[in-house]
C-alpha cells in the first residue's frame, strides 16, 4: 500500500526512488573511449594554434615531448605504486622515501654491476621500504600518515649513511652510471621529423609526437608504459585484483567471504614500494646518469597527486603524469615557449568556462573567465617570464589540477582506515 506522499507505509523505496540515482549517474560524464581521444586531439590542436600564433616552436617539439615523457616516468611509477597501495586500503605518503631508496640502490648497483642491475636493485630497495610500511601499518596498526612520514625520513637518513660508507670521499653523489641502451624505429622517426619540420597545423604536432616516440627511446620507457596496462589487467580483470580492491572498499565484508585481507594488503604495499623504487631508479640511471642526494625533489608527492588527479585509476594516472612531466620539461625549454604557455592556459580556462556554463554552473564559469582574463593580461604585458616561474610551474600545476579535479574524486571507501582481523567495523 502506498500513501499520498509517494512512499509506502512500510517505508520501502518506490520505483521512483530507485530511478533517481540512476538518472544522476547518467548525467555523470565519464572520460573514456572516444571522449578521451577527443580531449587529447583538442589539446594538441590548442598547442598547435598557440605555436603558430606565437612562433614558439619548442612548445610541443619532439624534444619537449620526449623530455615530458622522460620526466613523467618517475612520477607515473610513484603514482602507480600509490594506486596499488591505496586500492588495498593503505595510504602511502612514503612514496618519496621509497623513491629515494630506489635512487641510491640504482646508483650503488649501477656503478658496481651495470645499469640493468641498478634498475633491479633500486626497485628492490623501494620494495624494502614498502615492506617496512606494510609491517608498521598492517601488522602493528601504526597510523598510516605517521608511518609514511617516517619512511620519508628513514629513506633520506639511510641513504646518507650508506653513501658515507660506499663513497666516503664524496658521499653526496655516486660515480657516473653507464647509460641504458636506446632504440630508434627506422622510417617512422624520419617521417616524424619531416612532418615536424613542415610547420603545418596539427599534422606537424602529430609528427613531433611520432618523432618523440620512435627516436632514441630508452627501453625503460617501454617497460614503464607496459606496466600501466599490466596493472589495469591485474587489478580490474583478475580474481586477485577483485579481492585486493575489496580490501580497500569493504575489508570486513571481504574477510567474511574468506579473503586474506592482511596478505593482499602486504602484497599491494610491497608492490607499491617496488614501483616507486623503479621510478627512483629510472631517475638516477636514465634522467641523471648518476645518484645525487636530494635528486627526487618531491616527485614522490607529485606522483601521489597524479594518482589523485586520475581518480585512483590507471588511465587518469597516466594522463596526470604526462601533464606534470610536461610542466617539468618546460623548465628546459626557451623562455619564449614558457611565455606562450600562458596563452594555452587562457584558452583552457575559456573552454572550461564554456563547459561550466553548459553544465549550468555559473559561479565556476565566472571564476574561470576572471582567471583567463588575468592570465591574458599577464601574457600581453610581458615578453618573457622569470626563471623562478619556470621552476615553480610543476608545483603550481599540481595545486591547480587537484583543486579543479577535487569535486569529481572518489577514493576507495576504506582507504586509510585501520583494519584488525575479526573485529567489527
C-alpha positions in Angstrom: 0.0 0.0 0.0 1.2 3.5 -0.7 0.5 6.8 0.9 -0.3 10.1 -0.8 3.3 11.3 -0.4 4.6 8.7 -2.8 6.3 6.3 -0.3 5.0 3.1 1.2 3.5 2.6 4.6 6.2 0.0 5.3 9.0 2.6 4.5 10.1 0.7 1.4 11.5 2.6 -1.5 9.3 3.3 -4.5 10.4 2.7 -8.1 11.0 6.5 -8.4 13.4 6.4 -5.5 15.4 3.8 -7.4 15.3 5.6 -10.7 16.6 8.9 -9.3 20.1 7.8 -8.5 20.3 6.2 -11.9 19.4 9.5 -13.5 22.1 11.2 -11.6 24.6 8.6 -12.8 23.6 9.2 -16.4 24.5 12.9 -16.0 28.0 12.0 -15.0 30.4 12.3 -17.9 33.0 9.5 -17.9 36.3 10.2 -19.6 36.5 7.0 -21.6 36.9 5.8 -25.2 36.3 8.4 -27.8 35.9 11.2 -25.3 39.5 10.7 -24.2 40.7 10.7 -27.8 38.7 13.9 -28.5 40.2 15.6 -25.4 43.7 14.7 -26.5 43.2 15.9 -30.0 41.7 19.1 -28.7 44.8 19.7 -26.5 47.1 19.1 -29.5 45.0 21.5 -31.6 45.3 24.2 -28.9 49.1 23.7 -28.6 49.4 23.8 -32.4 47.3 27.0 -32.6 49.4 28.8 -30.0 52.6 27.5 -31.6 51.6 29.1 -35.0 50.4 32.3 -33.4 53.4 32.9 -31.2 56.1 31.2 -33.2 57.2 29.2 -30.1 58.2 26.0 -31.9 59.6 24.5 -28.6 56.1 24.4 -27.2 55.4 20.9 -28.5 58.6 19.9 -30.4 59.8 16.4 -30.4 62.5 17.3 -27.8 59.9 18.8 -25.5 57.6 15.8 -25.8 60.5 13.4 -25.3 61.6 15.3 -22.2 58.0 15.3 -20.9 57.7 11.5 -21.3 61.1 11.1 -19.5 60.0 13.2 -16.6 56.6 11.6 -16.5 58.0 8.1 -15.9 59.3 8.6 -12.3 56.1 10.5 -11.5 53.9 7.8 -13.1 55.7 4.9 -11.4 55.4 6.6 -8.0 51.7 7.2 -8.7 51.2 3.7 -9.9 52.7 2.5 -6.6 50.3 4.7 -4.7 47.4 3.2 -6.7 48.3 -0.3 -5.7 48.6 0.6 -2.1 45.5 2.7 -1.8 43.4 0.3 -3.7 44.1 -2.1 -0.9 43.1 0.5 1.7 46.6 1.6 2.8 47.5 5.3 2.3 51.1 5.6 1.2 52.7 9.0 1.5 56.0 7.3 1.9 56.4 7.1 -1.8 59.1 9.9 -1.7 61.2 7.9 0.7 60.8 4.7 -1.4 61.9 6.7 -4.4 65.0 8.0 -2.5 65.9 4.4 -1.6 65.4 3.5 -5.3 67.8 6.2 -6.5 70.5 5.1 -4.1 70.1 1.4 -4.9 70.3 2.2 -8.6 73.4 4.4 -8.0 75.2 1.7 -6.0 74.4 -1.3 -8.1 74.5 0.6 -11.4 78.1 1.7 -10.8 79.2 -1.7 -9.5 77.3 -4.1 -11.7 75.8 -2.2 -14.6 72.6 -0.1 -15.3 70.2 -3.1 -15.5 71.3 -4.4 -12.2 70.9 -0.8 -11.0 67.2 -0.8 -12.0 66.6 -4.1 -10.3 68.4 -3.0 -7.1 66.6 0.3 -7.0 63.3 -1.4 -7.3 64.1 -3.9 -4.6 65.3 -1.1 -2.3 61.9 0.6 -2.8 60.1 -2.7 -2.1 62.0 -3.0 1.2 60.7 0.4 2.1 57.2 -0.8 1.2 57.7 -3.8 3.4 58.6 -1.6 6.4 55.5 0.5 5.7 53.3 -2.7 5.5 54.7 -4.2 8.7 54.1 -0.9 10.6 50.6 -0.2 9.2 49.1 -3.6 8.5 50.6 -5.7 11.3 51.0 -3.2 14.1 48.3 -0.8 13.2 50.5 2.3 13.2 48.8 5.4 11.8 49.4 5.3 8.1 50.3 9.0 7.7 52.8 8.8 10.6 54.3 5.7 9.1 54.6 7.3 5.6 56.3 10.4 7.1 58.7 8.1 8.9 59.5 6.2 5.7 60.4 9.5 4.0 62.7 10.5 6.8 64.1 7.0 7.1 64.8 6.8 3.3 66.8 10.1 3.5 68.7 9.1 6.6 69.6 5.6 5.5 70.8 6.7 2.0 73.0 9.4 3.6 74.5 6.9 5.9 75.1 4.3 3.2 76.7 6.9 1.0 79.3 7.7 3.6 80.2 4.0 3.7 80.3 3.4 -0.1 81.6 6.7 -1.3 83.4 8.2 1.6 85.3 10.8 -0.4 82.1 12.3 -2.0 79.1 11.0 -0.1 76.5 13.3 -1.8 76.8 11.6 -5.2 77.9 8.5 -6.9 80.3 8.0 -9.9 78.6 8.0 -13.3 76.3 5.1 -14.1 76.7 3.5 -17.5 73.7 4.5 -19.8 70.7 2.4 -20.6 70.5 1.5 -24.3 68.1 3.2 -26.6 66.4 2.3 -29.9 65.1 4.1 -32.9 62.4 2.9 -35.3 63.7 3.4 -38.8 61.3 5.2 -41.2 58.9 6.3 -38.6 61.4 8.5 -36.8 62.4 10.2 -40.1 58.7 10.6 -41.1 58.0 12.3 -37.8 60.9 14.7 -38.2 59.8 15.6 -41.8 56.3 16.3 -40.6 57.5 18.4 -37.7 59.7 20.5 -40.0 56.8 21.4 -42.3 55.2 23.6 -39.6 51.6 22.5 -40.5 48.7 23.0 -38.2 48.0 19.8 -36.1 49.7 17.4 -38.5 53.2 18.7 -37.7 52.4 18.4 -34.0 51.4 14.8 -34.6 54.8 14.4 -36.3 56.5 15.7 -33.2 54.8 13.1 -31.1 55.7 10.4 -33.6 59.3 11.5 -33.6 59.5 11.5 -29.8 58.0 8.0 -29.6 60.4 6.5 -32.2 63.7 8.3 -31.9 66.3 7.2 -29.3 63.7 5.8 -26.9 65.0 4.3 -23.7 64.0 0.7 -23.0 62.9 1.8 -19.5 60.2 4.0 -21.2 58.7 0.8 -22.8 58.8 -1.0 -19.5 57.1 1.8 -17.7 54.4 2.1 -20.4 53.8 -1.6 -20.4 53.3 -1.6 -16.6 50.2 0.6 -16.9 48.0 -2.0 -18.8 49.5 -4.8 -16.8 48.3 -3.1 -13.6 44.9 -2.4 -15.1 44.6 -6.1 -16.1 45.6 -7.4 -12.7 43.5 -5.1 -10.6 40.4 -5.0 -12.8 40.4 -8.2 -14.8 41.5 -10.9 -12.3 40.1 -12.5 -9.2 43.2 -11.5 -7.3 42.6 -7.8 -8.3 39.0 -8.0 -7.3 39.9 -9.3 -3.8 42.6 -6.7 -3.4 40.2 -3.9 -4.3 37.6 -5.3 -2.0 40.2 -4.9 0.8 40.2 -1.2 0.1 36.4 -0.9 -0.2 35.0 -3.2 2.5 37.7 -5.3 4.2 35.4 -6.8 6.8 33.0 -8.0 4.1 35.9 -9.4 2.2 37.1 -11.2 5.3 33.6 -12.7 5.8 34.0 -14.2 2.3 37.3 -15.8 3.1 39.7 -13.2 1.6 43.0 -13.0 3.4 43.0 -9.2 3.9 46.4 -9.0 5.5 48.1 -10.9 2.7 46.5 -8.7 0.0 47.5 -5.5 1.8 51.0 -6.8 2.2 51.3 -7.6 -1.5 49.9 -4.3 -2.5 52.2 -2.2 -0.3 55.3 -4.1 -1.2 54.5 -3.8 -5.0 53.8 -0.1 -4.3 57.4 0.3 -2.9 58.8 -1.8 -5.8 57.2 0.6 -8.4 58.2 3.7 -6.5 61.8 2.3 -6.3 61.7 1.6 -10.0 60.7 5.3 -10.6 63.6 6.4 -8.5 66.0 4.0 -10.3 64.9 5.5 -13.7 65.5 9.0 -12.3 69.1 8.0 -11.4 70.1 5.8 -14.3 68.3 7.4 -17.3 67.5 11.0 -16.5 70.6 11.8 -14.5 73.2 9.1 -15.1 74.3 9.5 -11.5 72.9 9.2 -8.0 72.8 12.6 -6.3 71.5 13.3 -2.8 68.1 15.0 -2.9 67.5 14.4 -6.6 63.9 13.3 -6.2 62.8 16.8 -5.3 59.4 15.8 -4.2 58.5 13.7 -7.2 57.0 11.1 -5.0 54.5 13.6 -3.7 53.8 14.7 -7.3 53.2 11.1 -8.2 50.7 10.9 -5.4 49.0 14.0 -6.8 48.9 12.4 -10.2 47.2 9.3 -8.7 44.6 11.5 -7.0 44.1 13.5 -10.2 43.5 10.2 -12.0 40.8 9.3 -9.5 42.6 6.2 -8.4 42.5 4.8 -12.0 45.3 3.8 -14.3 44.3 5.9 -17.3 43.8 9.1 -15.4 47.1 8.5 -13.6 48.9 8.2 -16.9 47.3 11.5 -18.1 48.2 13.3 -14.9 51.8 12.0 -15.0 52.2 13.3 -18.6 50.7 16.7 -17.5 53.1 17.1 -14.6 56.0 15.7 -16.7 55.2 18.4 -19.4 55.4 21.2 -16.8 58.8 19.9 -15.7 60.0 19.6 -19.3 59.1 23.3 -19.9 61.8 24.2 -17.4 64.4 23.1 -20.0 62.8 25.0 -22.9 63.3 28.6 -24.1 61.7 31.5 -22.2 59.6 32.1 -25.3 57.9 28.7 -25.1 57.2 29.1 -21.3 55.7 32.5 -22.0 53.5 31.1 -24.8 52.2 28.6 -22.3 50.3 31.4 -20.6 48.2 31.7 -23.8 47.5 27.9 -23.6 46.2 28.4 -20.1 44.0 31.3 -21.2 42.4 29.1 -23.9 42.0 26.3 -21.5 40.3 28.4 -18.9 37.9 29.9 -21.5 37.0 26.3 -22.7 36.5 25.3 -19.1 34.2 28.3 -18.5 32.1 27.3 -21.6 31.8 23.7 -20.2 30.7 25.0 -16.8 28.1 27.2 -18.4 26.9 24.2 -20.4 26.6 22.3 -17.1 24.7 25.4 -15.7 27.4 26.2 -13.1 27.5 29.9 -13.3 29.9 30.7 -10.4 32.7 28.4 -11.5 32.3 29.7 -15.1 32.7 33.3 -13.9 35.7 32.4 -11.9 37.3 30.6 -14.9 36.7 33.7 -17.1 38.2 36.0 -14.5 41.3 33.8 -14.2 41.6 33.7 -18.0 41.4 37.5 -18.1 44.1 37.9 -15.5 46.5 35.5 -17.2 45.9 37.1 -20.6 46.7 40.5 -19.1 49.9 39.0 -17.8 50.7 37.5 -21.2 50.0 40.8 -23.0 52.2 42.9 -20.7 55.2 40.6 -20.7 57.6 39.2 -23.3 59.4 36.6 -21.1 58.9 35.1 -17.7 61.5 34.9 -14.9 63.3 31.7 -14.4 61.7 31.3 -11.0 58.3 31.0 -12.7 59.5 28.0 -14.7 60.9 26.4 -11.6 57.7 26.5 -9.6 55.4 25.6 -12.6 55.2 21.9 -11.7 54.2 22.6 -8.2 51.7 25.3 -9.1 50.2 23.0 -11.8 49.9 20.2 -9.1 47.8 22.5 -6.8 45.7 23.9 -9.7 44.9 20.5 -11.1 44.0 19.0 -7.8 41.7 21.9 -6.9 39.9 21.7 -10.2 39.5 17.9 -10.0 38.6 17.7 -6.3 34.8 17.7 -6.9 34.8 14.5 -9.0 37.1 12.4 -6.9 36.1 9.1 -5.2 38.8 7.4 -3.2 38.4 3.7 -2.1 35.8 3.7 0.8 38.2 2.1 3.4 41.3 3.9 2.3 43.3 4.9 5.3 41.1 3.1 7.8 42.9 0.7 10.2 41.9 -2.9 9.8 42.0 -5.5 12.7 41.1 -9.1 11.8 37.9 -10.4 13.3 37.0 -7.0 14.8 33.6 -5.5 14.0 33.9 -2.2 12.0 
